[in-house]
Amino acid sequence: MPQLHVFLSDAEYTGIKEQAKATGLSISTYIRSLAKGKVLKVRPPETYANILRQLSAIGNNINQIAKVANSCGNVRQADIDYIIERQSHLWDMIREL
């Protein structure tokens, strides 16, 4: 495999290193991706995955409550309170970002 040796200033190297880290890639992979013309995006914080999981869980709970409401004609207050509490927790997580 051909190699390319490049001289960089300390500032240039630091910039590339930080940009690669922000995308979650190694420096080599980052530079190869740029050379291929890929548009690289900053990797989202790990908190995003947790928020998405919790949103999915809330959606599932709402669907289950809707099924019960359709069959029984009413919804338990405890179920509504649970959804409100989970939504509040999610908003707190989003505000911390």
C-alpha positions in Angstrom: 0.0 0.0 0.0 1.5 3.4 -0.9 2.3 5.8 1.9 2.2 9.5 1.9 4.4 11.6 4.2 3.3 15.1 4.9 4.9 17.8 7.0 2.5 19.7 9.2 2.9 22.5 11.6 2.0 21.8 15.2 -1.2 23.8 14.8 -2.2 21.9 11.6 -1.5 18.5 13.2 -3.5 19.5 16.4 -6.4 20.7 14.2 -6.5 17.4 12.2 -6.2 15.4 15.4 -9.1 17.2 17.1 -11.3 17.0 14.0 -10.6 13.3 13.6 -11.5 12.7 17.3 -14.7 14.8 17.0 -15.8 12.5 14.2 -14.9 9.3 16.1 -12.3 8.3 13.5 -8.6 7.7 13.6 -6.4 10.3 11.9 -5.6 7.9 9.0 -9.3 7.0 8.5 -10.3 10.7 8.8 -7.7 11.8 6.1 -8.6 8.9 3.8 -12.3 9.8 4.1 -11.6 13.4 3.3 -9.5 12.4 0.3 -12.5 10.4 -1.0 -14.6 13.5 -0.8 -16.8 12.3 2.1 -18.6 14.8 4.1 -17.8 14.0 7.7 -20.0 15.0 10.6 -19.2 15.4 14.3 -20.1 12.3 16.2 -23.1 12.9 18.5 -22.5 12.5 22.3 -23.3 9.2 23.9 -26.2 10.9 25.6 -28.1 10.9 22.3 -28.3 7.1 22.1 -29.7 7.0 25.6 -32.3 9.7 24.8 -33.3 7.7 21.6 -33.8 4.5 23.7 -35.9 6.3 26.2 -38.0 8.0 23.5 -38.6 4.5 22.0 -39.6 3.1 25.3 -42.1 6.0 25.8 -43.5 5.4 22.4 -44.0 1.7 23.2 -45.7 2.6 26.5 -48.0 5.1 24.7 -49.0 2.4 22.2 -49.7 -0.1 24.9 -51.8 2.5 26.8 -53.7 3.3 23.5 -54.6 -0.4 23.0 -56.0 -0.6 26.6 -57.9 2.7 26.1 -59.4 1.4 22.9 -60.5 -1.8 24.4 -61.6 -0.5 27.8 -62.6 3.0 27.0 -60.4 4.6 29.7 -56.8 5.1 30.7 -55.3 4.7 34.2 -54.0 7.9 35.8 -50.9 6.0 36.9 -50.0 5.3 33.2 -50.4 9.0 32.3 -48.3 10.0 35.3 -45.6 7.6 34.3 -45.4 9.0 30.7 -45.3 12.6 32.1 -42.5 11.7 34.5 -40.4 10.0 31.7 -40.9 12.9 29.4 -39.8 15.3 32.1 -36.7 13.2 32.6 -35.9 13.3 28.9 -36.3 17.1 28.8 -33.8 17.3 31.7 -31.3 15.2 29.7 -31.8 17.4 26.6 -31.3 20.6 28.5 -28.0 19.2 29.9 -26.6 18.9 26.3 
